[in-house]
Amino acid sequence: MKKIFKLILISFLFISCEDVIDVDVNTADPRLVIDASIHWNKGSTGNNQFIKLTLTAPYFDDNVPPATGATVTVTNSKNFIFNFLEEDNTGIYKNKNFVPEIGEIYYLNILYNNETYVATETMLPVAPIEYVEQKNDGGFSGEEIEIKAYYSDPKNVENFYLFEFYILDRNTSSLEVYDDEFTDGNQIFAFYSDEDLVSEDQILIINSGISKRTYEYLNILLQQTDEDSGDPFQTQPATVRGNCVNQTNPDNYPFGYFRVSETDVFTYVVE
């Protein structure tokens, strides 16, 4: 009798393991997501720029819906208007005659679904990447490849930096933000480590000059999206809002950010 009871119990456990659990995820009306990063690469004209607009979607949706049919403009302090025109209902809005200028103030204006979104940013300069060093015995295991990208911070000027390490072969990237509170006027480096890097991998190292507000926004965002911060169902400490504001309906605030940056790009091949 005991053997029969144990067999029934084991069978019950196996059947129970096959039960489908439906996760009840709260849904909300879609919000506008603004990806408006204007980059002026050193040595280029900076004329070709684009802004991407999408909408939020339910957590388990694979597709990100584009925000189509918007009117998008960027205006400088001299009241020169740059019109960004949508390409084939993709939510990608392009401009081919943008004029970047260090120290210039730019005003973003988006009209979408009869609501107006605005943001303001100043284009800031960036220190060039001077050289890159590689270490092959880094990390806790002593087997990771470490990359250091050196640059010289201008003295007596408050600077903030966004570094992107883009691995071309894997189409992946890593972002890091830095300030010069303790390194003002010194040569310093941005750091990247990856146990999956191998010889001949190509890395695009991109350094962008950003404002203090952009630095604070990205710093919080990167902390909340860190791989070690918790599981995907963990409640975020706070909603991270950018510098874009819905003037028509403030409660229907957007996500995303508007920034204008001078950038420096360094291509490095792993040895």
Buried (B, 14 or more C-beta within 10 A) or exposed (E): EEEEEEEEEEEEEEEEEEEEEEEEEEEEEEBBBBBBBBBBBBEEEBEEBBBBBBBBBEEEEEEEEBBBEBBBBBBBEEEEEBEBEBEEEEBBBBBEEBEBBEEBBBBBBBBBEEBBBBBBBBBBBBBEBEEBEBEEEBEEEEEBBBBBBBBBBEEEEEBBBBBBBBBEEEEEEBBBBBBBEEBBEEEBBBBBBBEEBEEEBEBBBBBBBBBEBBBBBBBBBBEBEEEEEEEEEEEEEEEBBBBBBBEEEEEEBBBBBBBBBBBBBBEBEBE
